[in-house]
Amino acid sequence: MGGLQKKKYERGSATNYITRNRARKKLMLSLPDFRRLCILKGIYPHEPKHKKKVNKGSTAPRTFYLLKDIRFLLHEPIVSKFREYKIFVRRLKRAYGKTEWSAVERLKENKPAYKLDHIVKERYPTFIDALRDIDDALCMCFLFSTFARTGKCHVQTIQLCRRLTVEWMNYVIASRALRKVFLSIKGIYYQAEVMGQLITWLVPYQFSHDHPTDVDYRVMATFTELYTTLLGFVNFRLYQSLNLVYPPKLDSKAELELKEENEDDYAMNSESYFEKLSALSSSLARVVSTEEEEEAKLDQFPVEGEDMENMEAREKEQKLLETQKKIFEGLKFFINREVPRESLAFVIRCFGGQVSWDKSACIGSTYDVTDETITHQIVDRPNVDKQYMNRFYIQPQWVYDCVNAKILLPVEDYFLGVTLPPHLSPFVEEKEGDYVPPEKLKIMALQRGEKPAQQDDDEEEEDDEEEEEEEEEENEEEEDDEEEAEEKNLKKMEEQRSQGKSLQVKVTPGKVKVENPARLEQEEKAEEKRLAIMMMKKKEKYLYDKIMFGKKRKVREANKLAAKRKAHDDAEKAKKKKARK
């Protein structure tokens, strides 16, 4: 019986994909507009499993999209806005060519615009979904907010990113949500806990930008367009959750204090007000004042399936977290002009400290350097001309290390001119068997409440040298005594043989060898393990060997790091000895 002849590439995977050019023609969009639409809607190219089938027998490199994704884009309202904008540009060019200035003004007033609100709601159905994806938005907005106002991107975009990032930082300060900080080569990594979600973002250092030529800023600007809309929604919702006024406003008391400063240098009051907000030195206004808010403590009940021990452990963690949020409470900091002001002000305020700086450095300072209640002055220079007796002069790293250690570290290691301890990453969590640096062990001891013995390096080195010399002398004396005893015995035996005397043979009573039960048990377990490995199947044995190889490699790496550290410490000791001589 005959049937319909099956044609090639008309069923199966070949019909599930569409090339980029065909997709563009289907949507009637130019390549830049198609790229923008895909970025905004979150549609990405796919690599087919059978590329030759999908490509209809050809092996030419092509970009493929899922057909269902392109059909989904056909009903997007933004597509029609893109077409309207193309018509607008064409009409505007014609009006300019004909020098019809009234038509030009009319067209500019009626310029087509579109909103991305519906796309944000579509891509993030719940608020938690938006929070989980906010990391990239924050990184991009912080990057754009540091750009110089050149022709690479619109000034309005830079200003919008700066406003949104300042709002975000003020929220993190108000909610005390910051958990970790790390200074890296790329920039400063922050991690905050917002509504149970850990959010990590990167803030670049405040250096002048040298725009690379191999970066497509149009693609980045499209991502930023979506991210600014998303971050605006998230900020609004977060401010509402804390009962804060949005857009943020300074507290009336803080505003009165800051009004006394000289504001003649600013062109508009709005600019001056935004600079005060971005200074991060004052608290924000609330919808209902804190005095009227009821502070009722909720009763703690165990969660379903949670016993009392787990509940107590959870309560203990909560208490530790509450104490961590207040590590700088009651401390007053003054920041010198050579120190990164914004980062330090943000971190200090997140943990309850008060912060200020010189009025000439930036707007928003709350007290002067002469204030006698200042407890810590942060300086990044070898020495200071005028020093006050009632405050500590420390380097900026102390603030970040205290945040990561969750306690106030001793300030002696961070004084001016002192070689700083290594800045350890809080994002690295050592497991059993991993190499742990001695500085981390010292911090862990301080967290447990132990006070490590504080001795001078010179005294420790002298003690070590004396101990080594004593041990060497004792070993030499023991070896000499043993050699002398052996020589005497040999001489006696030779004399007896020369005189023809028979050597004395003694029978000494045997001693009972005490067996160690722990050692015996260990040997039995080792034997059982060896037999169990022998009885394994081939697949299981292969998997077991892989696991053991990984463990041994981990141990080798840890030993290698420990050896490196020992070599470094020995080199440092040798240098100090030479310097002393």
Beta strands, then each sheet from edge to edge (+ up, - down):
strand 1: 17-19
strand 2: 64-66
strand 3: 178-183
strand 4: 188-194
strand 5: 197-203
strand 6: 332-335
strand 7: 354-357
strand 8: 376-378
strand 9: 392-394
sheet 1: 1+ 2-
sheet 2: 3+ 4- 5+
sheet 3: 7+ 6+ 8+ 9+
end
